[in-house]
């Protein structure tokens, strides 16, 4: 699953809280005698409860929880369009639909955002057709088009910004900050699920000599070749990042010491460049800093062993 961008749970909690408040206002001050007061009160209570739950679990929830919460919001909008008394009431839900679409475009992958918006538009359109007020269709089509366009624009802008902030420009790998954020999430999941998790630090041997003898372009080309060759050997769940200079780092969820050694053997066969590696498997209570420190110590010992010192 596409990794979630940070802040999604907190923002969706806020959106649910705002939605709950608006539903409560709508129930207290109905726009007409046909306003669905009971439904508005029910949605106000549900929105408040979901808002609190999202806020309290924002640091430990899995990505599927956020997807489920967005789907629930779409279902609630579908109910409101179904029970809306007038065409104005239906189209008045447009800002809420835009909020769901823009949120999905920012925090989910482009494909997931399109799926969420598609489901929301199906649910709300079915609700609007079932309510069947007169004269709503032109305004409704305008609202639907607005949601689709704004979601697509937000998805493209957020994707470009996120990639630029999270990607090493030379190799195309995750940069140090992005790798650490993803590895932190992977380690937290490993602690909760009691699954193995391993970190690997890789340092090229005599990389300075490559730059000195063949030039920095040759050094850059070598880093790019290694990034491509190693990436082809990894699973989707593995994450290779450039840690800085000629150092690379790997996070390997669900991988114990034996499988790590098998992977390192494949990486060595994928490219003839010489390098050294240090590994560290997660223990109970470890932080990512603990793993990196142990991997760095293991790397230092392996380099000394190569030099015979």
Backbone bond lengths (Angstrom), bond angles and torsions (degrees), N, CA, C in turn:
res aa  C-N    CA-C-N  psi(-1)  N-CA   C-N-CA  omega(-1)  CA-C   N-CA-C  phi
1 X - - - 1.471 - - 1.523 109.89 -
2 X 1.325 112.55 142.89 1.460 118.06 178.93 1.532 110.76 -58.89
3 X 1.346 114.12 129.52 1.437 116.29 179.26 1.511 112.25 -62.92
4 X 1.390 116.36 138.65 1.460 120.36 -177.89 1.520 110.85 -78.03
5 X 1.316 116.26 141.40 1.451 120.69 173.12 1.520 108.66 -74.80
6 X 1.325 117.60 147.63 1.467 120.54 -173.77 1.520 112.39 -65.36
7 X 1.337 115.35 150.59 1.455 121.94 174.41 1.509 115.11 94.24
8 X 1.325 118.48 -3.62 1.452 120.94 -175.65 1.509 114.01 -62.78
9 X 1.324 117.24 -44.15 1.467 119.95 -177.60 1.521 110.98 -65.80
10 X 1.323 117.16 -42.36 1.461 120.40 -179.16 1.524 111.17 -64.43
11 X 1.339 117.01 -44.13 1.463 119.59 -178.71 1.520 111.41 -68.57
12 X 1.335 117.34 -40.95 1.463 118.57 179.08 1.524 110.76 -66.37
13 X 1.323 117.21 -33.86 1.465 120.26 174.02 1.522 110.77 -59.19
14 X 1.342 115.68 -42.86 1.469 119.88 178.12 1.522 111.19 -64.80
15 X 1.328 117.22 -42.81 1.465 120.30 179.45 1.529 111.02 -62.58
16 X 1.315 117.34 -40.12 1.469 120.12 176.53 1.526 110.83 -64.04
17 X 1.328 116.62 -39.75 1.469 119.51 179.53 1.526 110.97 -64.28
18 X 1.334 116.52 -42.79 1.462 120.22 177.82 1.529 110.20 -64.17
19 X 1.323 116.93 -43.26 1.459 120.30 178.21 1.521 112.12 -61.29
20 X 1.342 116.38 -40.53 1.458 119.89 178.06 1.516 111.03 -63.23
21 X 1.326 116.67 -41.17 1.464 120.42 179.42 1.523 111.16 -64.39
22 X 1.331 117.18 -42.60 1.465 120.48 179.48 1.529 111.48 -65.53
23 X 1.331 116.61 -38.88 1.473 119.18 176.69 1.529 110.89 -63.57
24 X 1.340 116.05 -40.25 1.462 119.37 178.82 1.521 111.15 -64.27
25 X 1.339 116.95 -40.89 1.469 120.40 177.60 1.522 110.16 -63.65
26 X 1.349 116.24 -42.18 1.453 119.77 178.28 1.510 113.11 -62.86
27 X 1.338 117.09 -33.79 1.464 120.43 177.56 1.526 111.42 -74.29
28 X 1.326 117.01 -35.75 1.473 120.41 179.88 1.523 112.05 -74.87
29 X 1.329 116.59 -34.65 1.470 120.97 -178.02 1.524 107.95 -126.09
30 X 1.324 118.90 76.14 1.465 121.54 -177.59 1.525 111.26 -61.44
31 X 1.342 116.17 141.84 1.458 119.89 179.65 1.520 111.86 -77.73
32 X 1.349 117.18 -19.89 1.458 120.85 176.47 1.519 108.75 -156.88
33 X 1.329 115.24 172.39 1.469 120.05 179.90 1.523 111.29 -67.95
34 X 1.304 116.63 -20.99 1.470 120.80 -178.08 1.535 112.57 -92.88
35 X 1.313 117.66 3.88 1.471 120.00 179.40 1.526 110.49 -61.66
36 X 1.342 117.91 138.01 1.474 121.84 -177.87 1.533 111.81 -77.19
37 X 1.325 116.11 73.34 1.465 120.66 -173.55 1.526 111.61 -59.13
38 X 1.332 116.73 -45.68 1.471 119.77 -178.30 1.528 111.07 -61.69
39 X 1.331 116.14 -42.29 1.465 119.52 178.72 1.522 110.99 -65.01
40 X 1.326 116.74 -40.20 1.467 119.87 179.46 1.523 111.19 -62.67
41 X 1.342 116.85 -41.70 1.470 119.18 177.07 1.536 110.88 -63.66
42 X 1.331 115.71 -41.79 1.470 119.11 -179.96 1.527 111.05 -63.20
43 X 1.336 116.29 -43.18 1.463 119.46 179.25 1.524 111.98 -69.38
44 X 1.341 116.40 -32.11 1.473 119.00 176.31 1.526 110.24 -63.24
45 X 1.324 116.58 -43.65 1.460 119.90 178.35 1.511 112.55 -66.42
46 X 1.348 115.65 -42.38 1.460 119.43 178.70 1.523 110.96 -63.75
47 X 1.337 116.29 -44.00 1.458 119.85 -179.65 1.512 112.43 -61.60
48 X 1.335 116.42 -41.53 1.463 119.85 178.94 1.529 111.03 -63.94
49 X 1.333 116.17 -41.95 1.466 120.01 -179.35 1.526 111.36 -65.46
50 X 1.335 116.42 -44.17 1.465 119.35 179.85 1.526 110.58 -66.72
51 X 1.326 117.31 -37.17 1.456 120.63 178.01 1.525 111.21 -59.46
52 X 1.305 116.33 -46.96 1.467 120.56 179.74 1.530 110.47 -63.94
53 X 1.349 116.29 -43.80 1.464 119.98 -178.20 1.527 111.01 -62.99
54 X 1.334 117.04 -42.65 1.462 120.03 179.22 1.525 111.65 -64.21
55 X 1.324 115.94 -40.14 1.461 119.25 -179.12 1.525 111.57 -66.90
56 X 1.314 116.63 -44.01 1.461 119.76 -177.00 1.526 112.65 -70.06
57 X 1.333 116.87 -28.01 1.474 119.94 -177.18 1.527 112.56 -104.51
58 X 1.324 117.54 13.91 1.464 120.57 -171.52 1.523 113.55 -63.33
59 X 1.335 118.23 -25.06 1.463 120.53 -176.90 1.518 113.22 -91.10
60 X 1.326 117.84 -11.75 1.462 119.17 -173.38 1.520 114.53 -130.85
61 X 1.322 118.32 -0.65 1.462 120.45 -178.10 1.521 111.27 -76.15
62 X 1.323 115.33 153.22 1.453 121.98 177.01 1.532 109.91 -84.87
63 X 1.338 117.64 158.62 1.471 119.78 -178.47 1.525 114.22 -56.09
64 X 1.351 117.51 -33.53 1.463 119.10 -176.68 1.525 111.17 -62.93
65 X 1.335 117.54 -26.01 1.469 120.23 179.46 1.524 109.98 -63.85
66 X 1.327 117.01 -41.43 1.462 120.33 178.97 1.526 110.78 -65.39
67 X 1.330 116.41 -41.39 1.460 119.57 177.33 1.531 110.64 -61.86
68 X 1.336 116.50 -42.39 1.465 120.10 179.74 1.524 111.35 -64.22
69 X 1.337 116.92 -38.41 1.462 120.42 -179.85 1.530 111.31 -66.73
70 X 1.338 117.06 -37.55 1.471 120.19 177.07 1.528 109.96 -67.81
71 X 1.318 117.32 -40.43 1.463 120.54 177.46 1.528 111.00 -63.15
72 X 1.327 116.86 -38.70 1.463 120.55 177.25 1.528 110.78 -63.22
73 X 1.332 116.38 -40.45 1.462 119.40 177.59 1.527 110.95 -62.89
74 X 1.329 117.12 -39.26 1.463 120.54 177.89 1.521 111.24 -64.29
75 X 1.339 116.41 -40.40 1.467 120.12 177.93 1.532 110.96 -64.02
76 X 1.339 116.45 -39.07 1.463 119.89 178.04 1.522 111.20 -64.15
77 X 1.328 116.83 -39.58 1.471 120.25 177.28 1.525 110.82 -65.16
78 X 1.340 116.08 -37.02 1.461 119.14 176.26 1.522 112.11 -62.20
79 X 1.320 116.64 -41.39 1.477 120.72 176.65 1.525 111.33 -62.62
80 X 1.324 116.26 -42.48 1.463 119.56 -178.65 1.523 111.84 -65.96
81 X 1.326 117.48 -39.36 1.462 118.54 177.70 1.528 110.77 -66.37
82 X 1.307 116.84 -35.51 1.469 120.91 179.59 1.522 111.44 -65.06
83 X 1.333 116.10 -38.52 1.461 120.04 -176.45 1.530 112.80 -95.18
84 X 1.341 117.25 2.29 1.460 119.07 -179.78 1.528 110.00 -64.80
85 X 1.322 115.83 141.82 1.461 119.99 -174.26 1.514 112.61 -88.12
86 X 1.336 117.77 -25.98 1.457 121.16 -174.63 1.516 110.31 -136.27
87 X 1.335 114.98 164.21 1.464 119.38 176.44 1.515 110.94 -63.69
88 X 1.331 117.34 -34.83 1.465 121.09 176.92 1.527 110.27 -62.92
89 X 1.336 115.90 -40.33 1.462 119.53 178.65 1.508 112.29 -63.47
90 X 1.345 117.01 -37.99 1.457 120.56 179.31 1.527 111.11 -67.87
91 X 1.330 116.04 -51.60 1.463 119.98 -178.07 1.531 110.59 -66.82
92 X 1.335 116.73 -25.84 1.459 119.98 177.34 1.514 113.20 -62.81
93 X 1.357 116.65 -15.62 1.468 119.90 176.19 1.531 111.48 -80.08
94 X 1.319 117.66 -3.44 1.464 121.31 -179.51 1.517 114.41 -53.11
95 X 1.355 119.70 -47.06 1.470 118.86 179.07 1.530 113.27 -59.16
96 X 1.339 116.82 -36.83 1.464 119.32 177.64 1.521 110.59 -66.77
97 X 1.323 116.59 -39.42 1.465 120.02 177.60 1.521 111.15 -65.16
98 X 1.329 116.09 -41.38 1.463 119.60 176.90 1.526 110.50 -61.23
99 X 1.335 116.93 -40.02 1.468 120.33 179.51 1.519 111.23 -60.55
100 X 1.332 116.64 -44.93 1.470 120.33 178.83 1.525 110.08 -63.84
101 X 1.335 117.01 -42.08 1.454 120.08 -179.28 1.521 112.87 -65.75
102 X 1.323 116.68 -46.71 1.468 120.34 -179.35 1.525 110.65 -66.16
103 X 1.330 116.62 -39.58 1.471 120.01 176.05 1.524 110.43 -58.84
104 X 1.345 116.67 -48.03 1.461 120.41 -179.72 1.524 110.83 -62.25
105 X 1.340 116.62 -41.13 1.449 119.70 -179.95 1.511 113.36 -63.61
106 X 1.327 116.63 -30.92 1.459 119.56 -178.46 1.522 112.70 -83.82
107 X 1.333 117.05 -42.19 1.467 119.20 -169.31 1.521 114.25 -97.84
108 X 1.332 118.82 -15.85 1.457 120.66 -178.87 1.521 110.55 -111.25
109 X 1.316 115.73 166.36 1.459 119.62 172.02 1.529 108.94 -62.59
110 X 1.330 115.67 161.55 1.471 119.17 -177.77 1.526 110.65 -60.26
111 X 1.326 116.71 -40.90 1.466 119.17 179.87 1.518 111.52 -65.11
112 X 1.340 116.84 -44.92 1.464 120.09 179.74 1.525 110.92 -64.36
113 X 1.336 116.75 -39.06 1.466 119.68 178.64 1.518 110.90 -62.37
114 X 1.318 116.59 -42.15 1.464 119.68 179.24 1.522 111.29 -64.25
115 X 1.329 116.66 -38.86 1.467 119.83 178.08 1.529 110.12 -63.58
116 X 1.337 116.99 -45.87 1.464 120.29 -179.63 1.524 111.26 -62.02
117 X 1.320 117.04 -45.79 1.460 120.00 -179.42 1.526 110.33 -65.94
118 X 1.328 116.93 -39.58 1.457 119.42 177.62 1.520 112.17 -60.58
119 X 1.337 116.65 -45.36 1.464 120.28 178.40 1.528 111.04 -63.45
120 X 1.333 116.67 -42.77 1.459 119.30 179.46 1.527 111.12 -61.71
121 X 1.328 117.67 -43.04 1.454 120.61 -178.75 1.525 111.66 -68.18
122 X 1.327 116.78 -35.18 1.467 119.52 175.42 1.521 110.45 -63.75
123 X 1.334 116.60 -48.17 1.462 120.51 -178.01 1.529 111.94 -63.72
124 X 1.326 116.32 -44.27 1.461 118.61 -177.87 1.528 111.86 -72.81
125 X 1.325 117.37 -34.85 1.462 119.66 178.09 1.520 111.07 -67.83
126 X 1.325 116.47 -42.32 1.469 119.42 175.45 1.525 110.37 -60.12
127 X 1.340 116.65 -42.33 1.461 119.99 177.92 1.518 112.06 -62.83
128 X 1.348 115.71 -42.82 1.465 119.36 179.96 1.515 111.45 -64.56
129 X 1.324 117.83 -41.93 1.463 120.51 179.17 1.527 111.42 -66.74
130 X 1.341 115.92 -35.85 1.466 118.84 177.98 1.519 111.45 -67.93
131 X 1.348 116.63 -35.97 1.467 119.89 177.91 1.525 110.80 -69.66
132 X 1.342 116.37 -36.73 1.458 124.19 173.41 1.518 115.13 51.84
133 X 1.340 119.62 46.76 1.467 118.48 171.33 1.522 109.65 -72.82
134 X 1.287 118.07 159.60 1.461 120.72 -177.17 1.531 111.02 -81.63
135 X 1.337 115.07 144.26 1.452 120.94 171.79 1.506 116.59 73.16
136 X 1.344 118.21 18.85 1.461 118.52 -176.51 1.525 113.15 -93.11
137 X 1.345 117.95 -17.41 1.462 120.33 -168.33 1.525 114.00 -61.06
138 X 1.334 121.05 -49.41 1.475 119.02 -179.33 1.527 112.98 -58.76
139 X 1.346 115.84 -44.74 1.466 118.64 178.49 1.523 111.58 -65.65
140 X 1.326 115.78 -36.28 1.465 119.26 179.90 1.523 111.07 -65.74
141 X 1.301 117.74 -42.92 1.463 120.76 178.71 1.527 110.77 -63.07
142 X 1.319 116.67 -36.22 1.467 120.06 176.38 1.522 110.87 -64.32
143 X 1.344 116.33 -42.92 1.467 120.30 178.94 1.522 111.04 -63.64
144 X 1.335 117.39 -42.24 1.466 121.30 179.74 1.527 110.48 -62.89
145 X 1.337 116.51 -45.54 1.464 119.72 179.59 1.523 111.22 -62.17
146 X 1.329 116.33 -39.23 1.468 120.18 179.14 1.522 111.31 -62.72
147 X 1.342 116.54 -43.36 1.467 120.51 179.04 1.518 110.72 -61.90
148 X 1.326 117.27 -46.04 1.462 121.06 -177.76 1.529 110.73 -62.55
149 X 1.330 116.93 -47.35 1.464 120.38 -177.12 1.523 111.33 -65.03
150 X 1.337 117.19 -46.64 1.467 119.65 -178.15 1.524 111.96 -65.81
151 X 1.320 116.85 -36.45 1.464 119.49 177.13 1.517 111.22 -63.90
152 X 1.333 116.00 -44.28 1.461 120.28 -179.00 1.526 110.62 -64.67
153 X 1.318 116.75 -43.39 1.461 120.54 179.30 1.531 110.72 -62.62
154 X 1.338 116.20 -46.07 1.465 119.76 -179.92 1.520 111.33 -62.92
155 X 1.333 116.21 -40.12 1.463 120.03 -179.84 1.524 111.20 -62.67
156 X 1.320 117.10 -43.04 1.461 120.22 -178.72 1.525 111.54 -68.94
157 X 1.341 116.18 -44.14 1.468 119.46 -179.82 1.525 110.64 -63.78
158 X 1.339 116.37 -47.90 1.469 120.12 -178.34 1.517 110.96 -63.68
159 X 1.350 116.42 -40.08 1.457 119.18 179.19 1.513 112.04 -62.47
160 X 1.325 116.85 -43.96 1.470 120.32 179.51 1.527 111.24 -64.33
161 X 1.326 116.76 -45.17 1.465 120.38 -179.21 1.528 110.63 -65.01
162 X 1.331 115.77 -43.44 1.464 119.69 -178.33 1.529 111.14 -64.03
163 X 1.333 115.86 -43.42 1.476 118.69 179.20 1.517 111.07 -63.56
164 X 1.323 116.84 -41.05 1.464 119.58 -179.91 1.525 111.13 -64.66
165 X 1.332 116.99 -37.58 1.465 120.74 -177.77 1.521 112.55 -78.56
166 X 1.339 117.07 -22.87 1.459 120.06 -172.28 1.521 114.01 -108.54
167 X 1.332 118.22 -2.91 1.461 121.26 -171.14 1.520 111.41 -115.13
168 X 1.317 115.18 137.05 1.460 120.56 172.41 1.524 108.37 -72.64
169 X 1.324 119.07 123.01 1.466 120.05 -172.50 1.521 114.57 -67.00
170 X 1.327 118.30 -24.44 1.466 120.01 -178.08 1.524 111.76 -80.25
171 X 1.328 116.87 -49.15 1.461 120.93 -172.67 1.521 113.99 -98.58
172 X 1.332 117.58 -17.87 1.456 120.34 -175.19 1.520 113.81 78.85
173 X 1.330 116.92 3.59 1.465 120.94 177.90 1.523 110.17 -83.05
174 X 1.326 116.12 171.69 1.457 120.24 172.88 1.520 109.52 -61.62
175 X 1.330 117.03 137.24 1.458 118.51 175.63 1.531 109.64 -80.08
176 X 1.305 116.05 178.72 1.463 120.08 -172.44 1.526 112.12 -60.43
177 X 1.327 117.17 -46.01 1.460 119.97 -178.02 1.520 111.79 -65.04
178 X 1.342 116.64 -44.31 1.461 119.91 -179.59 1.521 110.76 -66.14
179 X 1.327 116.60 -40.37 1.468 118.80 179.24 1.527 110.52 -62.88
180 X 1.316 117.21 -45.12 1.463 119.92 -179.02 1.521 111.79 -61.91
181 X 1.331 117.12 -39.94 1.465 120.08 179.09 1.524 110.49 -63.33
182 X 1.338 116.94 -44.60 1.465 120.25 179.61 1.523 111.44 -68.02
183 X 1.334 117.00 -40.19 1.458 120.29 179.68 1.525 111.42 -66.29
184 X 1.320 117.20 -36.42 1.471 120.23 175.53 1.516 110.91 -59.03
185 X 1.338 116.31 -44.20 1.460 119.92 178.70 1.524 110.98 -64.79
186 X 1.339 116.27 -41.53 1.455 119.36 179.25 1.514 112.64 -64.53
187 X 1.328 116.93 -39.33 1.460 120.47 178.87 1.527 110.57 -67.47
188 X 1.327 117.36 -41.06 1.457 120.41 178.43 1.521 110.76 -60.76
189 X 1.336 116.44 -41.46 1.464 119.66 178.38 1.532 110.49 -65.98
190 X 1.320 117.13 -40.10 1.466 120.50 179.16 1.518 111.12 -61.35
191 X 1.340 116.89 -39.92 1.465 119.71 178.17 1.531 110.70 -65.16
192 X 1.348 117.30 -39.81 1.467 119.89 -179.27 1.517 112.25 -70.15
193 X 1.322 116.43 -37.39 1.466 120.68 -174.26 1.517 113.24 -95.58
194 X 1.338 116.75 -5.10 1.461 121.89 -178.92 1.529 111.28 59.99
195 X 1.334 116.74 37.13 1.460 122.03 176.34 1.523 109.69 -102.14
196 X 1.332 117.54 155.69 1.474 119.47 178.41 1.524 111.17 -68.37
197 X 1.307 115.07 153.71 1.463 121.98 178.19 1.521 106.96 -152.17
198 X 1.325 116.60 128.93 1.460 121.08 -174.74 1.520 110.44 -129.28
199 X 1.315 115.09 142.64 1.461 122.64 175.45 1.522 108.12 -115.80
200 X 1.338 115.85 138.86 1.461 121.85 179.60 1.525 108.95 -126.70
201 X 1.311 116.57 129.36 1.466 122.20 171.30 1.523 108.23 -104.61
202 X 1.336 116.60 132.81 1.463 122.15 -178.79 1.525 108.43 -123.44
203 X 1.321 115.53 130.54 1.464 121.02 179.72 1.526 108.16 -129.46
204 X 1.324 116.47 128.02 1.466 120.18 -178.74 1.526 110.60 -69.87
205 X 1.310 115.08 142.80 1.465 120.24 177.21 1.533 109.53 -86.37
206 X 1.332 116.18 130.59 1.472 122.47 174.82 1.528 112.84 57.19
207 X 1.320 116.37 37.30 1.469 118.97 179.25 1.531 110.95 -66.71
208 X 1.311 116.58 -32.53 1.470 119.71 178.70 1.530 110.90 -60.02
209 X 1.318 115.78 -36.68 1.466 119.07 179.76 1.524 111.19 -65.19
210 X 1.346 116.88 -34.39 1.469 120.10 177.50 1.525 109.66 -62.57
211 X 1.327 116.35 -46.36 1.463 120.18 179.44 1.529 111.80 -64.57
212 X 1.347 115.93 -41.68 1.463 119.81 -176.90 1.523 112.13 -68.94
213 X 1.337 116.59 -39.50 1.461 119.92 -173.60 1.526 113.05 -88.96
214 X 1.336 117.41 -37.13 1.466 120.23 -175.42 1.520 113.35 -110.98
215 X 1.323 117.26 -9.23 1.453 120.11 179.06 1.517 112.88 98.83
216 X 1.319 114.63 161.71 1.461 119.26 -176.26 1.528 112.58 -68.43
217 X 1.330 117.24 -27.66 1.465 118.43 177.06 1.519 110.78 -63.21
218 X 1.325 116.11 -39.25 1.462 119.81 177.72 1.524 110.41 -65.88
219 X 1.332 116.38 -39.18 1.460 119.74 177.17 1.520 111.73 -63.34
220 X 1.332 116.26 -43.67 1.465 119.64 177.80 1.525 110.86 -62.49
221 X 1.341 116.21 -42.21 1.467 119.89 -179.83 1.522 110.99 -62.36
222 X 1.340 116.54 -38.53 1.462 120.20 178.44 1.528 110.78 -63.11
223 X 1.320 117.58 -44.21 1.457 120.73 178.95 1.532 111.13 -61.39
224 X 1.326 116.70 -40.47 1.458 120.58 178.83 1.526 111.45 -66.37
225 X 1.334 116.39 -41.37 1.470 120.04 179.20 1.526 110.88 -62.90
226 X 1.325 116.25 -42.79 1.461 119.73 -179.97 1.528 111.37 -65.00
227 X 1.325 116.36 -42.36 1.459 119.83 179.04 1.522 110.73 -58.90
228 X 1.327 117.04 -42.78 1.460 121.33 179.89 1.526 111.45 -68.66
229 X 1.325 116.60 -46.68 1.462 120.55 -177.34 1.520 111.88 -65.15
230 X 1.320 117.56 -42.83 1.458 120.35 -179.20 1.528 111.95 -70.99
231 X 1.319 116.94 -39.92 1.464 119.83 -178.87 1.523 111.34 -58.30
232 X 1.337 116.66 -33.56 1.461 120.60 -179.38 1.529 112.53 -67.63
233 X 1.322 117.24 -17.18 1.469 121.15 -178.75 1.532 113.25 -94.73
234 X 1.319 117.48 -2.62 1.466 120.77 -171.52 1.519 112.18 -99.46
235 X 1.326 115.31 156.78 1.463 121.59 171.40 1.526 108.98 -80.11
236 X 1.326 116.15 166.53 1.452 120.50 177.47 1.523 111.64 -62.01
237 X 1.333 116.86 -31.31 1.462 120.33 -177.54 1.518 113.10 -79.87
238 X 1.335 117.94 -17.62 1.457 121.37 178.19 1.527 109.32 -77.33
239 X 1.322 116.43 149.51 1.465 119.59 179.77 1.520 110.02 -131.68
240 X 1.326 115.11 118.30 1.461 122.61 176.55 1.521 108.33 -101.01
241 X 1.321 116.25 131.88 1.458 120.27 179.22 1.512 110.74 -133.76
242 X 1.321 114.94 158.47 1.467 120.03 172.81 1.517 107.00 -93.95
243 X 1.333 115.36 118.48 1.456 120.33 -173.79 1.515 112.08 -86.60
244 X 1.331 115.81 -19.73 1.460 119.96 -179.75 1.513 110.37 144.26
245 X 1.340 117.15 135.16 1.457 119.80 178.99 1.513 111.48 59.92
246 X 1.342 115.81 -121.81 1.463 119.92 178.92 1.525 111.17 -105.38
247 X 1.317 117.21 24.87 1.464 122.34 178.14 1.521 110.53 -103.27
248 X 1.324 115.22 134.89 1.453 122.36 174.85 1.524 108.58 -120.09
249 X 1.323 115.46 161.18 1.455 119.72 -178.87 1.526 108.38 -142.24
250 X 1.321 115.19 144.28 1.459 122.17 -177.80 1.524 110.01 -126.76
251 X 1.316 117.24 137.05 1.461 120.91 167.12 1.515 107.34 -112.79
252 X 1.330 115.63 131.45 1.460 121.74 -172.94 1.527 110.17 -126.78
253 X 1.320 118.35 88.43 1.466 120.14 178.37 1.528 111.09 -69.49
254 X 1.323 115.60 146.09 1.457 120.49 178.60 1.514 113.52 65.29
255 X 1.339 117.71 26.01 1.467 121.57 -173.85 1.518 110.15 -125.17
256 X 1.326 116.56 122.34 1.461 120.89 178.39 1.531 109.56 -94.03
257 X 1.334 115.95 -174.63 1.464 120.77 -174.76 1.528 112.29 -62.41
258 X 1.346 117.79 -41.05 1.463 120.48 -177.83 1.533 111.14 -65.35
259 X 1.316 115.87 -44.02 1.468 119.08 179.67 1.524 111.49 -68.49
260 X 1.315 116.55 -31.31 1.460 119.90 176.71 1.525 110.80 -64.58
261 X 1.326 116.75 -42.96 1.464 119.92 178.49 1.524 110.99 -64.28
262 X 1.330 117.31 -38.44 1.470 120.00 176.75 1.532 110.49 -61.36
263 X 1.333 116.06 -42.34 1.460 119.61 179.63 1.526 111.02 -64.82
264 X 1.329 117.62 -43.63 1.461 120.33 179.85 1.533 111.03 -61.91
265 X 1.312 116.61 -35.22 1.469 120.00 176.31 1.527 110.26 -63.22
266 X 1.330 117.29 -41.59 1.465 120.61 178.80 1.525 110.74 -67.26
267 X 1.323 117.08 -37.80 1.463 119.87 179.11 1.527 110.73 -65.18
268 X 1.330 117.15 -39.20 1.463 119.54 179.11 1.536 110.71 -65.68
269 X 1.333 116.13 -34.50 1.468 119.55 -179.98 1.525 112.05 -76.09
270 X 1.335 117.36 -18.38 1.461 120.29 -175.06 1.512 113.34 -77.42
271 X 1.353 117.68 -19.98 1.473 121.17 -178.82 1.525 108.50 -157.21
272 X 1.340 117.44 141.66 1.476 119.56 -175.00 1.527 115.23 -76.67
273 X 1.305 119.23 -7.60 1.466 120.50 -178.43 1.530 110.47 -59.80
274 X 1.326 115.73 145.02 1.468 121.36 -179.59 1.522 110.25 -89.35
275 X 1.328 115.38 137.11 1.459 119.68 178.61 1.519 109.75 -155.30
276 X 1.314 114.59 163.48 1.465 121.36 177.37 1.518 108.71 -120.26
277 X 1.326 115.64 154.21 1.460 120.13 -176.83 1.527 110.42 -135.56
278 X 1.304 114.80 149.88 1.459 121.98 171.68 1.512 108.67 -128.24
279 X 1.320 117.79 138.22 1.465 121.49 -176.44 1.525 110.76 -123.60
280 X 1.313 114.80 156.23 1.468 121.07 175.51 1.516 108.32 -150.75
281 X 1.310 116.79 126.81 1.466 122.65 177.45 1.522 108.81 -96.82
282 X 1.313 116.04 141.74 1.465 121.09 -176.15 1.523 111.49 -67.09
283 X 1.322 114.45 139.47 1.464 122.33 172.21 1.518 108.79 -116.32
284 X 1.293 116.24 165.38 1.457 120.44 -179.59 1.527 110.56 -57.44
285 X 1.320 116.56 128.61 1.458 121.35 177.64 1.512 114.89 85.33
286 X 1.332 118.35 -2.28 1.462 120.77 -179.85 1.527 111.20 -65.27
287 X 1.330 115.35 144.53 1.454 121.28 166.11 1.522 107.68 -100.79
288 X 1.335 116.45 169.23 1.458 119.32 177.29 1.523 110.56 -62.91
289 X 1.319 117.15 -34.99 1.469 119.92 177.60 1.527 110.92 -62.09
290 X 1.333 117.10 -37.80 1.466 120.53 177.53 1.528 110.56 -62.50
291 X 1.331 116.22 -45.54 1.460 120.01 -179.85 1.528 111.66 -62.89
292 X 1.320 116.26 -44.29 1.458 119.65 -179.47 1.523 111.61 -64.69
293 X 1.324 116.48 -37.21 1.466 119.80 178.89 1.529 110.92 -65.19
294 X 1.333 116.79 -42.45 1.465 119.52 179.14 1.527 111.06 -68.93
295 X 1.334 116.55 -39.80 1.465 119.56 177.80 1.533 110.76 -63.87
296 X 1.326 116.70 -39.12 1.455 120.69 178.58 1.529 110.81 -64.99
297 X 1.330 116.92 -40.55 1.457 119.97 176.52 1.516 111.91 -63.21
298 X 1.342 116.36 -40.99 1.461 120.70 178.51 1.536 110.44 -65.84
299 X 1.318 116.50 -38.94 1.466 120.83 177.57 1.528 110.61 -62.59
300 X 1.310 116.62 -43.98 1.466 121.01 -179.19 1.532 110.34 -62.47
301 X 1.336 116.78 -42.34 1.464 119.98 178.75 1.528 111.27 -63.98
302 X 1.320 117.20 -40.92 1.472 120.23 -179.94 1.523 111.34 -67.28
303 X 1.313 117.38 -36.36 1.464 119.66 177.32 1.530 110.76 -66.72
304 X 1.321 116.85 -41.82 1.468 120.09 178.05 1.524 110.46 -63.27
305 X 1.340 115.92 -38.02 1.462 119.01 179.97 1.525 110.24 -64.99
306 X 1.321 117.28 -38.94 1.473 120.66 178.20 1.527 111.23 -62.92
307 X 1.335 114.79 -39.51 1.477 118.53 -178.92 1.507 112.70 -78.60
308 X 1.342 115.45 -10.53 1.455 119.55 179.69 1.505 113.66 74.73
309 X 1.368 116.25 26.87 1.453 119.48 -179.62 1.506 110.18 -111.59
